[in-house]
Amino acid sequence: MRILTKKSTAAVAGLIATVGMLSACSSSDTSTSESVSSEIATVEQGASTSAVPADVAQAFFVAYCNKQQGTLNEATGECTTADGSTSKIDVTQTNPESAAIVVGLAYEDANQVDIPGCPTAAEFKAAASGDTPPSITLDCQIAAIEAMTAALSA
């Protein structure tokens, strides 16, 4: 499930209203629901087609699960521990909020030095205390995932 931002929610609402008005002139409800589904998927994907490389995400999932002494379900990225509990940290989302969370998690490690290509820990903390998340590039997000993977593997 993907959480929509206010901007995305407004766009989806506008698309639904527009498609709804168009369907009043159309005799086919099927094409309307398909159009809405297609448009919602487009809005949810956002303008960026960039993604966290699968090998970077997979290395993180493996390191995370190994640290939890669990068994990794590679299809879902969920880690199941001996007591039967499952957990998952999804680092693949590239929206601004998710990217900021990934960098924030990386900087929570007391031993983490400033991550190359990212705001320094001090800059990140200052920006995170404001109303908008710090601006994080995809390269920064990937570097933060790699830093967390290395810390979990140590």
C-alpha positions as CSV (number, residue, x, y, z in Angstrom):
1,M,0.0,0.0,0.0
2,R,1.3,3.4,-0.9
3,I,0.5,6.5,1.1
4,L,-0.5,9.4,-1.0
5,T,0.7,12.9,-0.2
6,K,-1.8,15.8,-0.1
7,K,-0.8,16.8,-3.6
8,S,-1.3,13.2,-4.9
9,T,-4.6,12.9,-3.1
10,A,-5.9,16.1,-4.6
11,A,-4.8,14.9,-8.1
12,V,-6.5,11.6,-7.6
13,A,-9.7,13.3,-6.4
14,G,-9.6,15.6,-9.4
15,L,-9.1,12.6,-11.7
16,I,-12.0,10.7,-10.1
17,A,-14.2,13.8,-10.5
18,T,-13.2,14.3,-14.1
19,V,-13.6,10.6,-15.0
20,G,-16.9,10.6,-13.2
21,M,-18.2,13.5,-15.2
22,L,-17.1,11.9,-18.4
23,S,-18.8,8.6,-17.5
24,A,-22.1,10.5,-17.3
25,C,-21.8,11.0,-21.0
26,S,-20.6,7.4,-21.6
27,S,-22.7,4.2,-21.6
28,S,-19.8,2.1,-20.3
29,D,-18.9,2.0,-16.6
30,T,-16.2,-0.6,-17.2
31,S,-14.0,1.9,-19.2
32,T,-14.5,4.5,-16.4
33,S,-13.3,2.2,-13.7
34,E,-10.4,1.1,-15.8
35,S,-9.5,4.7,-16.6
36,V,-9.7,5.7,-12.9
37,S,-7.5,2.7,-11.9
38,S,-5.0,3.6,-14.6
39,E,-4.9,7.3,-13.6
40,I,-4.6,6.5,-9.9
41,A,-1.6,4.2,-10.6
42,T,0.0,6.9,-12.7
43,V,-0.4,9.5,-9.9
44,E,0.8,7.0,-7.2
45,Q,4.0,6.4,-9.3
46,G,4.7,10.1,-9.4
47,A,6.7,11.9,-11.9
48,S,9.9,10.1,-11.0
49,T,10.6,6.7,-12.6
50,S,13.8,6.4,-10.6
51,A,14.0,3.4,-8.2
52,V,16.3,2.0,-5.6
53,P,18.3,-0.8,-7.4
54,A,16.9,-4.2,-6.6
55,D,20.4,-5.5,-5.5
56,V,20.8,-2.6,-3.1
57,A,17.4,-3.3,-1.5
58,Q,18.0,-7.1,-1.4
59,A,21.4,-6.7,0.3
60,F,19.7,-4.5,2.9
61,F,16.9,-7.0,3.5
62,V,19.4,-9.8,3.9
63,A,21.6,-7.9,6.3
64,Y,18.5,-6.7,8.3
65,C,17.1,-10.3,8.6
66,N,20.5,-11.8,9.5
67,K,20.8,-9.2,12.3
68,Q,17.4,-10.3,13.5
69,Q,18.5,-13.9,13.3
70,G,15.5,-14.6,11.1
71,T,14.5,-16.2,7.9
72,L,14.0,-13.9,4.9
73,N,11.1,-14.3,2.5
74,E,12.8,-13.0,-0.6
75,A,9.5,-12.5,-2.4
76,T,8.1,-10.1,0.2
77,G,11.2,-8.9,2.0
78,E,9.7,-10.0,5.3
79,C,11.9,-11.4,8.0
80,T,10.4,-14.1,10.3
81,T,12.2,-14.7,13.6
82,A,12.3,-17.9,15.7
83,D,9.4,-16.6,17.8
84,G,7.2,-16.4,14.7
85,S,7.1,-12.6,14.5
86,T,7.6,-11.0,11.1
87,S,9.0,-7.6,10.3
88,K,9.9,-5.6,7.2
89,I,11.6,-2.3,6.5
90,D,10.8,-1.2,3.0
91,V,13.6,1.0,1.7
92,T,12.5,1.0,-2.0
93,Q,10.0,3.9,-1.8
94,T,11.5,6.9,-3.5
95,N,8.9,9.6,-2.4
96,P,10.4,12.5,-0.4
97,E,9.0,11.3,2.9
98,S,10.2,7.8,2.6
99,A,13.7,8.9,1.4
100,A,13.9,11.2,4.5
101,I,13.0,8.3,6.7
102,V,15.7,6.1,5.3
103,V,18.3,8.8,5.8
104,G,17.0,9.4,9.3
105,L,17.3,5.7,10.1
106,A,20.8,5.7,8.9
107,Y,21.8,8.6,11.0
108,E,20.2,7.0,14.1
109,D,23.3,4.8,14.3
110,A,25.6,6.6,16.7
111,N,28.6,5.3,14.7
112,Q,27.3,6.6,11.4
113,V,29.5,9.3,9.9
114,D,28.1,11.8,7.5
115,I,26.9,10.0,4.4
116,P,28.6,11.2,1.1
117,G,26.1,12.8,-1.2
118,C,23.6,13.5,1.6
119,P,23.0,16.4,4.0
120,T,25.3,16.0,7.0
121,A,23.8,14.6,10.2
122,A,23.5,18.1,11.6
123,E,22.0,19.5,8.4
124,F,19.5,16.6,8.3
125,K,18.5,17.0,11.9
126,A,17.9,20.8,11.4
127,A,15.9,20.3,8.2
128,A,13.9,17.4,9.8
129,S,12.8,19.6,12.6
130,G,10.9,21.9,10.2
131,D,7.6,21.4,8.5
132,T,8.9,19.9,5.3
133,P,11.1,16.8,5.0
134,P,14.7,17.5,4.0
135,S,15.4,17.3,0.3
136,I,17.0,13.8,-0.4
137,T,18.3,12.7,-3.8
138,L,17.9,9.2,-5.0
139,D,21.8,8.8,-4.9
140,C,21.7,10.0,-1.2
141,Q,18.9,7.5,-0.4
142,I,20.9,4.7,-2.0
143,A,24.1,5.7,-0.1
144,A,22.1,5.7,3.1
145,I,20.7,2.2,2.4
146,E,24.2,1.0,1.7
147,A,25.5,2.6,4.9
148,M,22.7,0.8,6.9
149,T,23.5,-2.5,5.2
150,A,27.2,-2.1,6.1
151,A,26.3,-1.3,9.7
152,L,23.9,-4.2,10.0
153,S,26.6,-6.6,8.5
154,A,29.3,-5.5,10.9
